[in-house]
Amino acid sequence: MPTTRRILLKAAGAAAATSVASFHIHAQTAAEPGIDRASRTVTVGAFTPVTGPVPFYATLTHAADACLRHVSETGAMDGWKIRFVTYDDGYEPARSVAVTRRLVEEDKVFSLVASVGTAQNVAVIPYAREVGLPMLGPIGGSPALFGEKLVFPLLPDYGWSAASNVDFARNVLKHDRIALLWENDELGRSALRGFDTYMKSAGLAAVESIPFEVRSTDFSAHMRRIGNARAQVVVLFGSNANLAAALKSAERLGVQTKWMAPFFTADPITQKLAGPLLEGTYFSSWLLPVSSDEPDVAAYRTAVAKYYPNDPIGVFGLNGWSNAALFVAGFRMLLASGKPLTRENLVAVMETMNNATVGGARQVSFKSGDHRGARQEAILQASGDGFKMVQDFRPYPASVFNAALT
């Protein structure tokens, strides 16, 4: 394996905690990987793309680290601290597997936490099964993650989000002439599946369904078709740049329609790219707005500003923070259970999580055979001063959500 950049992120305070634990923990017959009872430290790890096509995803890992450091420094896990070890995988699934093996065999991690990439996390699953390694908060959205015993994803499938968009368009905006623009990769295809499933259940079909390439910057041809179809709402599933480019093409051609997009585009980056054209755009989101006064979201803004002052405060960061917070919630449950601190017991208590608040997410639940963590979304809308919630969290449309495990 090529030499990788190693980011070793140690939680503050190396001195051993000597106070008596408030939770009773049974003695363990053998040392569990990643558990140092003497210093009350748990070691976890992640793969992340420091190099490769998406180095800006470092924002996700920085925010995850900020969460774990914040928890360690505030004593929020009964005095336990978290040592977070990450290695660069270049966003290559094969390297993700090699990195995970290194984390297990050399760093003795207790769990993976907030590892980045859909294909990357899916590629690691066979090795995780082999060694019994929990994977908490994998940052990716795929149905392949939801039925895995060791995997606890917080992110939804993009098809559920697309269905939430359409449900709002029909039942709140009162429009049925809906078009879909979808990125020609797994992200877009997932959105397409959910969109089509929902529309079929409603006895409808898209007035237009048009793929585009990830690097598309001119949506003129797409918008001519949208205009000719007299679409009342366009749902776009692609990047921040794709959304901004489509809005500019629509404005240039005089196409009048309402716009909807996924959670990760409800971000200041999109506002910079699209300018005032973003005003009024709706977003389905499993996360609270970044501007929320909720304590968990406020803690994200404060901690990232402290530990990574050069990183933007936005939905990418809140995403990384929330996935790390899932491990914190699970480890606290394990401590409270009084069970030995083992990977197996972490998995067992995670499957009892019910309607938990996790970072910017609400009502997160897992159970045996069903690891769909986020089970509802809100609708946000872009305004001049940011993003505001215009519809509170609601469960995903059943026709699409229930298909995830079939």
N, C-alpha and C positions, 0 to 999 in steps of 0.2 A: 504494500500500500504506500502511495506517495506520502512524503512528509506532509502533515496537516498542521494547520495553525491551531494551537490548543488555547482555549480560553478557560482558565481555571478560576472559577468565581467562588470565593470563600465567604461564607457568612461571617459577619463581624463577631469578634469575641472568641478567641481560641481557648481561653481558660475553662476548665471543667466546672460545670455547675455542681454545687455541693448541697443545695437545698433538697429536702425530702420531697419527692414527687407527690402531687396532689391526687394522681391517679395510680391505683395499684397495678403493677405490671408483674406478671408471673415470671419466674426465673426461666431462662432458656437453657436447654441442654447443650446447644451448640451455637456458635456465633453465626448470626444471619448476615449475609452480605450487605454492606452499606450501613449497618447499625453499630455505632460505637457508644455503648452504654456509659463508659467512663466519662466521656466528654459530652454525652447527651447530644450526639450529632448523627444525622442521617445523611448519607451521600446519595444523590440522584444525578442523572445525567441526561444529555440530549445531543442529537445531531442537528446541525444548523448550517445553512449555506453562506459561509463567510466569503467564498469565491463562487464563480459560476454565473449563471444568467440572472439571478435574483439576489444580489448581495444586500439590497435594501430590506430584505426580510430580516436582517439583523435587528431591526426595530422590534420584531416579535420576541426574539430571544433576550434582548436587553430588558424589555418590559417584564418578561418572565423572571429574569434574574432580580429585577427591582422588587418584584413581589416577594420572592423568597428571602431576599436580604431584609426587607421591611419586616417580614414575619419573624425572622431570627432576632432582629434588633429590638423588637417590641415584646418579645417573649410570648407571642400569641399561641405557641404550641407547647404550653406548659414548660417553658424554658428550653425546649429542644431547639437546636439550630440545624440549618440546612446547608450542606456543602453541594454546590451545583457545578458539575463538570461538563463542558461542552467541547465538541470537536467539529471542525469543518468537514462537510461531506460533498461540497460543490454542487449540491442539489442533484446528486446522482444516486439512484436507488441502490446500486451495488456497493457504493461507498458507504451508504447509510448502514447497510448490514455490517460492513467491516468496522465502522465506528462503533456500532452497538456491541459487537463482539469485544472490542477493545475496552469499552466502558464496563462490561461485565467481567472480563477476565483480568484486567489490570486495575481498574478503579473500584471494582466490587460494588457497583451501584445497586441500590435497593430497588429502584424503579426508573424507567424512563419518564421524563416530565416535559411536556410542551415541545416535543420534537417536531421539526418543521417539514411539511410536505405530504400531500396525499399519497402519491405513488411511493414515496420514500417510506412512509409508515406501513403501508400495505406490504412492501417488500420485506420488512423486518419481522412480520408476524411469525413466519415459520421458525425463525431462530428464537424468538421470544417464547414460543410454545415449548421448544426443546429445553430451555433452561428455566422455564417458569417465571419469566420476567414480566411484571406488570407494565403496561403502557398507559399512563394517565395523561389526559389532555393532549392527544396527538393533534397537531394543527393541520387538519385536512378534512375534507368531507367526502366520504365514500360509504356506500352500503356495505362494503366489505368489512367495515369496522364494527358494525352495530351488533353482530351476533357472536363476537369473539370473547371468550371467557376472560382473557387477560387484558383486554383493551377497553378503555373507558373514554370515548370521545365526547367532547363538549359540543363541538361544531355540528350543525345539522347537515343533512344532505341538501345540496342546492335545489333539488327538485321540490323539497318541502317549501323552501323560500319562494321559488317561482309560483307555487300554488297559493301561497299566502298573498303574493302580489295580485294575482288574478282574482282571488276571493275578495280583496279590498276593492279592486276595480269594478267588480260586478255588484257587490252588495252595498258599498258605500258611495262610490262614484257613479253607480248606476249605468255602467257602460258594458256592452257585450261585444263590440267590434274591437277586438284586442289582437295585437300583433306581437310576435316574439322575434327579437334579434339575439342570436346566440353564438358565442365563441365556439369555433370548430375544434374543440378538445373535450376532455372529460368533464370539465366544469360546465361548459355549455350543453353538452349532451345530457348531463344530469338534470339541468334546468329544463331542457326540452322534454325529457321523460315526465317530470312532474307537471309541467305545463299541459302536455297532451293528455295525461291521465285525468287531471282536474277538468279540463275542457270537455272531454268525452263524458265524464260523469254528469256534467251540466247540460249535455245535449248540444254542445257548441263545438266549433272548430276555429282555429286561428284564421284571421283574415289574411295574414301573411306570416310565414315562419322562415326566416332567412339567416343562414350561417354567415359568419365572417371570420377572417383570420386574425390571430392574436395581434399582429403588427399592423392591422388596418388603421389608416389615418383619414381616409376619404370614404364617407358613407353616402355619397350623392346618389349612386345607383340604388342603394337600399331605400333611401328616403323617397325616391320617385315611386318605387313600388308601394311604400307605406302610404304615400299621398294618394295614389291611384286607388288603393284599397279602402280609402276613407276610414282609416283606423282612428278610433277615439282614444286608445291607450296603446303605448308601446312599452313592452317589458324588455329591457336589455340586460343580458347576463354576459358581462365581460369586464375588462379592467377600467380603472378610473380614466385612463387615456381614451379608451374606446367610447365610453359614455360622453366625454367631452367632445370628441370628434363627431359623434352622431348628432349631438345637440347643435353643433356649429353647421353641419350639413343641412339639418332641418331648418335652421334659421335662414340660411342662405337661399334655400329653395322655397321658403314660405310655407312649409308644412306645419300645420297647427295640430298638435296632439298633446295629451298628457303623457308623462314619462314615469316609469318605475324601474328600480334597479336593486341589486343585492346590498347587504349590510356593509360590505367592505368598501363600497364606493361612497358611503355617507361619511366622508372624510375631508378635512381641510385641503388635502392634495387635489381632490376633484374640484373644489371651489376655485383653487388657483388656476387649474387648467381650463375650466369652463366659464369662469367669471359669472356675471349676472344671468347667463343662460341656464344655470343650474337651479335658479329660483323656482320653487314650486314642485320640483321633482320629488317623488315619493320613494321610500326605501323600506323593504321588509328587513327587520333586524332582530336577531335573538339577543342582542346587547342593548342595554340602556344607552341613551345619548351620552357622548363623552362629557358633555357639559352638565350632566345630572348632579344634583346635590346629594345623592345617595352616598352614604359613608364609604362603601367599597369603591365607587368610581372616583370619589374625591381623593381617596388614599392612592389610587393609581396616578392621578395627576401630580400629587405631592411627591410621591416616591420617584417617579421617572424624572421629574424636574431636579430632584436631589442627586440621583445616581447617574443619570444620563441627560444632562442639561441641554445637549445638542440635538437630542431626538425630538421629533414632533409629537405633540399630544394629539392623538387621533385614534380612530377605530382599530388600526393595525396594532397599536400598542395595547389598547384595552383588550383586544383579542389575546395577545400573548400573556398579559397579566392574568386574565380570567382562566386560561388553561393551566397556568401554574397554581392559581388559587384552588383548582380542583384537587391537586395533590395535598395542599395544606388542609383542606376540608376532610379529605380521606384519612390523612395521618392523624388528625385530631380525633376522628371517630375511632381509629384503632387504639389510640392512647386511652380514650374514655372507656373502651370495651373491656379493658383489663386483660386482653388476650396477649400472648407472646407477639413480639414485633417481628412478624415473618411476612414474606411476600404473599404467602397463601392466605394469611389472615387479613392482609390489606385488601385483597381481592374480595374476600368474604364480606367485610364491612362495607366496601364500596357498593356491593349489590343490595345493601339495605338503605342506601341514600334515597331520601324521598322529599321532594319539593324543597330542595336546599337552595340557599342564596350563594352563588359562586361568582365572585368578581362582579362583572356587569350582567350576568345571567340570573334568571329567577326560575324557581320551581324545577330545579334539575333533579332528575330521578334515574336510578338504575335498578334493574332486578335481573335475576338469573335468566339468561337467554334473550334479554332485551336491554342492550346498552345504548339506547337512544337517549342521550343526556338532555340536550335542549329540546323541549317539547312544545314550545310556543314562540311566537314572534309578535313584535309590535310593529307599527308603521310610523316611520319618521318622515319629516318633510324638510327640505332645504329652505332656509330663509336667509335674509341678509346677514344675520348675526350667528348663523350656525345651523344646527339641526334640532328640530323640536318634535316631540312625540305627539302625533295626531290621532293615534289609536292605541290603546293599552294592549298589553300582551294578551293574545288569544291562542288557543290550541291550533296546531296545524290542521288543515282540512283532512278529515279522516280518510277520504278516498286515496290520498297520496301517502299520508303518514303510515297507515296500516300496511301499505304495500311494501314498505321497506324491509320487512322481515319475512316476506313470502317468496 
